[in-house]
Amino acid sequence: MTQSLLKSRLLASAQSAPEQLQPDFEAQYTEFVSIAQSILYSDIGYLAIAQSLDEALGLIEESLASKKKDLA
């Protein structure tokens, strides 16, 4: 999933010459946005977002449970 983003021309340009603005930067950026949106709005993207949110909520719940024990 993230391999597509990592192989995009925008990231390749940024890694090779970050201080130089590439002449086709706008096209590279548009391509990058398109790839990112296709990942985010795919089934895999939705599942990854859901998993990340579940993990974050789990961490919050653990933290709250631990604070309640400390107060008791």
N, C-alpha and C positions, 0 to 999 in steps of 0.2 A: 504494500500500500504506500508506504513512505518512499519506496525506491523510486517511484515516478517523480516525486517532488525533488528528491536528491539528484536525479539525473536531468532535471530541467536546465535549460540554457541559462536562466537567470542565476541559479545557484552556482553553476559552473563558472560563469563570468565573475560573480562576486568572489569566489574562492581564488580565481587566478589573478584578478586585478581589481581588488575592491576599491582602490582609490580612483579608478578610471570609470567614467560613465560610458557605457557601451553605446555605439550609435543606434542600435536597434533595441535600446532598453525598454521602450514602451511595448514593443512586440514581445519581448522576453517576459515582461511583467504580465501581459495579457495571457500568455501561454501558461505562466505559473498559476495565475488566478483560476484559469480554466481547469487545470489539473487538480488544484486544491478543492475547488467546488465539486468536481466529479467524485473525488474521494469522500468529501464530507457528506454529500447527498446520496451516497451509495449505501447499500445494506451494510457493507463492512464498516463504513464510516459511522453509521448510526449505532452499530453494535459497539464500536470502539468508544464512542462518546458515552453511551449508556454504561459501559464497563468502568470508564474513568469516573463518572459521576457516582456510581455505586461504591467504588473504592473510596472516593472522597467522603461520601456520607458515612461509610463505615468508620473512617478515621475520626470523624467528628463525633459519632456515637461513642466510640471507645474513649475519646478524650472526655466527653461529658460524664460517662460512667466512672472514669477514674477520678474526676473532680468531686463527684458525689461521694465516693468512698473516702476521699481526703477530708471532706467536711463532716462526715459522720463520726 
